[in-house]
């Protein structure tokens, strides 16, 4: 099971807090059982909201393109980029060899 994202945690927590507060104020319950039922309902609603927030994944454009091609969308294979030729060139002379030169 993937870990919840920060967005899911924020939405779920805000839903628990706000829905529980709203239900407590609207019901005006004063019994312990009533408060417990409302708290459990708020937790359930927060869990439902947190699980329905979309997970990060492919963008809609990529999904649409994959659906048109009728092939499963897979990430492109990683390939090594060729190194520039300058990394393989002979080393430059050190600063000690250039001590007698003037700077301009």
Secondary structure per residue as TSV (DSSP state, phi and psi in degrees):
chain	resnum	aa	ss	phi	psi
A	1	X	-	360.0	128.3
A	2	X	-	-70.7	153.5
A	3	X	-	-72.8	147.2
A	4	X	-	-69.8	146.2
A	5	X	-	-83.0	170.1
A	6	X	H	-62.7	-36.7
A	7	X	H	-63.4	-42.8
A	8	X	H	-64.1	-41.3
A	9	X	H	-64.8	-41.1
A	10	X	H	-67.1	-48.2
A	11	X	H	-61.9	-44.1
A	12	X	H	-63.9	-45.0
A	13	X	H	-64.9	-42.8
A	14	X	H	-64.5	-37.6
A	15	X	H	-66.2	-43.2
A	16	X	H	-59.7	-49.0
A	17	X	H	-64.3	-52.3
A	18	X	H	-69.9	-39.4
A	19	X	H	-70.0	-39.3
A	20	X	H	-65.2	-42.9
A	21	X	H	-62.7	-44.9
A	22	X	H	-63.4	-43.4
A	23	X	H	-66.0	-37.7
A	24	X	H	-66.8	-41.4
A	25	X	H	-69.6	-38.5
A	26	X	H	-74.9	-35.2
A	27	X	H	-82.6	-24.2
A	28	X	-	52.2	37.8
A	29	X	-	-75.6	149.6
A	30	X	-	-128.9	0.5
A	31	X	S	-91.9	153.7
A	32	X	H	-65.9	-37.7
A	33	X	H	-66.8	-39.8
A	34	X	H	-63.2	-42.7
A	35	X	H	-65.5	-40.4
A	36	X	H	-64.2	-42.0
A	37	X	H	-63.3	-42.6
A	38	X	H	-66.8	-39.7
A	39	X	H	-63.6	-42.1
A	40	X	H	-66.7	-39.8
A	41	X	H	-64.0	-39.8
A	42	X	H	-64.9	-40.8
A	43	X	H	-64.5	-41.8
A	44	X	H	-63.8	-42.1
A	45	X	H	-65.5	-40.5
A	46	X	H	-64.1	-39.7
A	47	X	H	-64.9	-40.9
A	48	X	H	-62.1	-44.3
A	49	X	H	-65.5	-43.0
A	50	X	H	-64.4	-34.8
A	51	X	H	-80.6	-19.2
A	52	X	H	-93.1	-9.0
A	53	X	S	-66.2	130.3
A	54	X	-	-61.9	140.4
A	55	X	-	-79.5	149.8
A	56	X	S	-66.8	141.7
A	57	X	-	-170.5	-140.1
A	58	X	S	-72.5	145.3
A	59	X	-	-73.9	165.3
A	60	X	H	-63.1	-34.4
A	61	X	H	-65.1	-43.5
A	62	X	H	-65.8	-42.6
A	63	X	H	-63.1	-40.4
A	64	X	H	-65.1	-42.7
A	65	X	H	-64.9	-39.9
A	66	X	H	-66.8	-35.7
A	67	X	H	-68.9	-36.0
A	68	X	H	-68.2	-38.9
A	69	X	H	-77.2	-12.9
A	70	X	T	54.2	40.2
A	71	X	S	-133.9	148.4
A	72	X	-	-64.1	136.9
A	73	X	-	-76.4	118.5
A	74	X	-	-124.9	145.8
A	75	X	-	-65.1	149.8
A	76	X	-	-65.6	141.5
A	77	X	-	-65.0	143.4
A	78	X	-	-75.8	131.9
A	79	X	-	-125.5	149.4
A	80	X	-	-77.7	134.1
A	81	X	-	-79.2	139.2
A	82	X	-	-65.8	139.7
A	83	X	-	-78.3	143.1
A	84	X	-	-62.9	151.1
A	85	X	G	-66.5	-23.5
A	86	X	G	-66.5	-22.1
A	87	X	G	-72.2	-20.7
A	88	X	G	-103.5	3.7
A	89	X	S	-74.6	166.3
A	90	X	-	-63.4	146.3
A	91	X	-	-65.3	148.8
A	92	X	-	-75.8	156.0
A	93	X	-	-65.2	146.0
A	94	X	-	-72.5	165.9
A	95	X	G	-65.4	-29.6
A	96	X	G	-64.0	-29.5
A	97	X	G	-75.1	-14.4
A	98	X	G	-109.8	19.6
A	99	X	T	-61.8	-37.9
A	100	X	T	-78.5	-7.7
A	101	X	S	-78.3	151.0
A	102	X	-	-92.3	145.0
A	103	X	-	-91.7	143.2
A	104	X	-	-113.7	360.0
